[in-house]
Amino acid sequence: MENQEKPKKLSLNVVSTKEHKGFGAGALDLSNLSSVIIDGDQAYIDLGAIHAKSKIERGIKFSTNKDDVPNGRKCWIVWVNVGRTEEGPFYSGVAACEMLVDPEARRGWKILADHVNKMDYALKGRIILDGLDEAEKNALRSSLIGHNAEWWERSGDTLKQGLA
């Protein structure tokens, strides 16, 4: 017991922009990914969602059964990826994920696999806005334009028409 070595800690290389070809090569690069929370007619950036620790998720015990959250309020996490062209940055991938939260009961509903898949779709440049109502689309559009109108202008027609 006197000369035992401590186990080495492994780390994931997920937010570095360095070229990496060793262990963990091919890991997702999340450095251009953001998360926007839509709660009613409000949309705001909350990067904590990337690790399931957004303001709205903290203190909530999530279930995969909607019936466990009968008084849940519908909210969305929208994964937003920023791409680059010669003209400059633009919103390249946007994918919305539904969830329910009941802060008083500290309960919520979401499908983690759906959130992970939608994050991947946004990273790959897909636009998925299924389920958003008009108020939610307006809130998201206003948030994206408010954050950077030039990025919005350089974004593709699929995003602009999807949030029109």
Secondary structure, DSSP 4 states (H G I P E B T S, - for coil): -TTPPPPPPP----S--S---STTTT----TTEEEEEEETTEEEE-GGGGGT--TTTTTPEEES-GGG-TTPEEEEEEEEEEEEETTEEEEEEEEEEEEEEETTTTEEE--HHHHHHHHHHHHTT-EE-TT--HHHHHHHHHHHHHH-HHHHHHS-HHHHHHT-
